[in-house]
Amino acid sequence: MTATQMPRGRRVRRAPRSAATAAAALLLTAALTAPVAHADPPGVTENSSPPVHIDPGDPDLRMVQGAKLAPSKVLNIKSIVEADDGSERRQDTNDNVTFALQAEVLFDKDSAELSSDAVSRIDTIASEIKKQNATSLRVFGFTDNLGSASHGLVLSKKRANAVQQELAKDLGSSVSFQIRGYGEQYPIADNSTEEGRKKNRRVEVSFPRAS
């Protein structure tokens, strides 16, 4: 008989799981299988309005006898539309609109000079900003993790500045800007592949949605 075999006729009894043990196992499993979320850059945390008050005793609710309402909360609905080639992405939430443009459609390699195609794309963003009556904009630049971190910080800031200056031509002085260069921080894709690095090389323009 090997060490892993049990004698015939004998049964191994397992101690019953308590409810607390089972709950802990479920929480551990959820923690291990949950997807890793990338942190948002500072200044882009979204604060939703407080939920609408609902009277739990309102007869129009027609709830089952003995049932109770769960605490109300505001769900932040997120909609993302991306170009087929991934060169441009628009994200809408309850509070903000964010445009992300890949660096390749805005600049030459290792450059902060806008291309002719970049101007038309930025003009489209400016039109949406006017539509939303936004007066406070955030322009953030990002790079991949190739090269030195210090070079990425400088390049990402120069690219954010270039996009801001083009937006200012169309929007005038009534709009305030927050400009940041984050370099390789806050990736949205895997930097171990060229496809992922291409997505991480980007400039994001975000602003509040109209009420």
VMD Tcl script that draws the C-alpha trace (Angstrom):
set ca {
  {0.00 0.00 0.00}
  {1.46 3.35 -0.99}
  {1.43 6.42 1.19}
  {-1.46 7.92 -0.83}
  {-3.73 4.84 -0.69}
  {-6.29 4.23 2.05}
  {-7.18 0.75 3.42}
  {-10.38 -0.66 1.96}
  {-13.49 -0.25 4.04}
  {-12.30 2.88 5.80}
  {-13.78 6.33 5.15}
  {-12.11 9.61 5.77}
  {-14.35 11.96 7.72}
  {-13.98 15.66 7.03}
  {-14.83 18.25 9.63}
  {-17.93 20.20 8.58}
  {-17.29 23.74 7.34}
  {-18.71 26.50 9.45}
  {-20.54 29.37 7.75}
  {-17.68 31.72 8.65}
  {-15.08 29.38 7.12}
  {-17.10 29.04 3.91}
  {-17.55 32.80 3.66}
  {-13.83 33.36 4.16}
  {-13.06 30.86 1.41}
  {-15.40 32.65 -0.98}
  {-13.83 36.03 -0.22}
  {-10.33 34.62 -0.75}
  {-11.38 33.07 -4.07}
  {-12.91 36.38 -5.22}
  {-9.76 38.27 -4.26}
  {-7.54 35.85 -6.17}
  {-9.68 35.87 -9.32}
  {-10.60 39.57 -9.44}
  {-9.02 41.47 -12.38}
  {-6.26 43.93 -11.59}
  {-7.44 47.52 -12.06}
  {-5.07 50.25 -13.14}
  {-5.04 53.29 -10.90}
  {-6.43 56.55 -12.24}
  {-4.07 59.52 -12.43}
  {-4.47 62.02 -9.57}
  {-7.27 64.49 -10.18}
  {-9.57 62.23 -12.21}
  {-11.49 60.58 -9.39}
  {-15.17 60.88 -10.18}
  {-17.62 62.02 -7.49}
  {-21.23 61.21 -8.29}
  {-24.20 63.12 -6.88}
  {-25.96 61.66 -3.83}
  {-28.71 59.13 -4.61}
  {-32.34 60.23 -4.85}
  {-34.24 59.65 -1.60}
  {-36.91 56.94 -1.82}
  {-39.59 56.54 0.84}
  {-39.54 52.82 1.80}
  {-43.10 53.17 3.10}
  {-44.52 54.47 -0.18}
  {-47.44 52.15 -1.11}
  {-46.71 52.62 -4.81}
  {-43.57 50.52 -4.40}
  {-45.81 47.43 -4.04}
  {-43.13 45.44 -2.26}
  {-43.63 41.89 -1.03}
  {-44.77 41.85 2.58}
  {-41.79 41.89 4.91}
  {-39.34 42.97 2.16}
  {-37.02 45.93 2.74}
  {-35.23 48.29 0.38}
  {-31.46 48.00 0.16}
  {-29.48 51.22 0.72}
  {-29.73 53.41 -2.37}
  {-26.64 54.33 -4.36}
  {-25.73 56.02 -7.63}
  {-24.33 53.73 -10.31}
  {-21.66 55.36 -12.45}
  {-22.50 54.20 -15.96}
  {-19.47 53.96 -18.22}
  {-19.59 53.89 -22.02}
  {-16.44 53.37 -24.11}
  {-16.25 53.80 -27.88}
  {-12.96 52.99 -29.59}
  {-11.82 53.34 -33.20}
  {-11.27 50.08 -35.08}
  {-7.51 50.63 -35.14}
  {-7.43 51.70 -31.49}
  {-6.06 55.13 -32.37}
  {-8.81 57.00 -30.54}
  {-11.05 56.17 -27.59}
  {-13.94 58.07 -26.02}
  {-15.13 57.24 -22.52}
  {-18.34 58.68 -21.07}
  {-19.40 58.41 -17.42}
  {-22.08 60.16 -15.39}
  {-19.64 62.97 -14.65}
  {-16.90 63.14 -17.25}
  {-15.99 62.75 -20.91}
  {-12.47 61.52 -21.70}
  {-10.80 61.36 -25.10}
  {-7.61 59.32 -25.45}
  {-5.52 59.75 -28.61}
  {-2.59 57.46 -29.37}
  {0.70 59.28 -29.73}
  {1.24 57.78 -33.19}
  {-1.70 59.74 -34.63}
  {-0.52 62.98 -33.04}
  {3.28 62.96 -33.23}
  {6.25 61.44 -34.98}
  {8.39 59.04 -32.97}
  {10.01 60.70 -29.93}
  {8.58 64.06 -31.01}
  {6.20 66.61 -29.47}
  {5.41 68.38 -32.76}
  {1.79 67.86 -33.81}
  {1.16 66.32 -37.22}
  {-1.35 67.76 -39.70}
  {-3.73 64.87 -38.98}
  {-3.51 65.63 -35.27}
  {-4.98 69.11 -35.69}
  {-8.23 67.83 -37.20}
  {-8.61 65.23 -34.43}
  {-8.05 67.84 -31.74}
  {-10.57 70.16 -33.42}
  {-13.17 67.39 -33.06}
  {-12.47 67.23 -29.33}
  {-12.74 71.02 -29.08}
  {-16.20 70.85 -30.69}
  {-17.35 68.34 -28.05}
  {-15.93 70.53 -25.28}
  {-18.03 73.43 -26.55}
  {-21.08 71.19 -26.77}
  {-20.65 70.19 -23.11}
  {-20.03 73.84 -22.10}
  {-16.92 72.71 -20.24}
  {-14.66 75.41 -18.82}
  {-12.16 73.21 -16.93}
  {-10.05 70.70 -18.86}
  {-7.39 68.14 -17.96}
  {-4.73 67.27 -20.53}
  {-2.51 64.38 -19.45}
  {0.36 62.82 -21.40}
  {1.61 59.22 -21.04}
  {4.35 57.05 -22.57}
  {5.29 53.38 -22.54}
  {8.10 52.00 -20.35}
  {10.81 51.97 -23.01}
  {13.74 54.29 -22.44}
  {14.44 56.10 -19.20}
  {11.65 57.14 -16.87}
  {12.95 60.72 -16.78}
  {12.84 61.00 -20.57}
  {9.27 59.65 -20.58}
  {8.16 62.26 -18.04}
  {9.61 65.12 -20.09}
  {8.22 63.84 -23.41}
  {4.75 63.18 -22.02}
  {4.57 66.71 -20.56}
  {5.70 68.30 -23.85}
  {3.05 66.33 -25.74}
  {0.35 67.34 -23.28}
  {1.43 70.97 -23.70}
  {1.24 70.69 -27.48}
  {-2.34 69.35 -27.36}
  {-3.35 72.03 -24.82}
  {-1.97 74.82 -27.00}
  {-3.93 73.57 -30.01}
  {-7.12 73.33 -27.95}
  {-6.58 76.87 -26.62}
  {-6.52 78.24 -30.17}
  {-10.12 77.09 -30.66}
  {-11.48 77.50 -27.13}
  {-10.01 80.85 -26.18}
  {-9.18 82.16 -22.72}
  {-12.48 81.20 -21.06}
  {-11.20 77.65 -20.44}
  {-8.73 76.68 -17.71}
  {-6.31 73.79 -18.14}
  {-4.63 71.30 -15.83}
  {-1.64 69.84 -17.67}
  {0.40 66.86 -16.50}
  {3.02 64.52 -17.92}
  {3.00 61.12 -16.22}
  {5.49 59.24 -18.39}
  {5.13 55.48 -17.98}
  {2.84 55.77 -14.94}
  {-0.80 54.61 -15.14}
  {-0.61 52.17 -18.10}
  {-3.90 51.00 -19.60}
  {-2.38 47.97 -21.33}
  {0.48 45.48 -21.00}
  {3.87 47.07 -21.65}
  {5.41 43.69 -22.46}
  {3.92 43.75 -25.99}
  {4.14 46.38 -28.74}
  {0.36 46.41 -29.02}
  {0.09 47.26 -25.34}
  {2.86 49.86 -25.45}
  {1.13 51.54 -28.40}
  {-2.03 51.99 -26.29}
  {-0.02 53.37 -23.38}
  {1.61 56.06 -25.55}
  {-1.28 58.52 -25.48}
  {-2.64 61.94 -24.58}
  {-5.92 62.13 -22.66}
  {-8.27 65.10 -22.63}
  {-11.03 64.98 -20.02}
  {-13.71 67.42 -18.91}
  {-17.01 67.45 -16.99}
  {-20.22 66.47 -18.72}
  {-22.97 69.04 -19.02}
  {-25.53 68.75 -16.22}
}
mol new
graphics top color blue
foreach p $ca { graphics top sphere $p radius 0.5 }
foreach p [lrange $ca 0 end-1] q [lrange $ca 1 end] { graphics top cylinder $p $q radius 0.2 }
display resetview
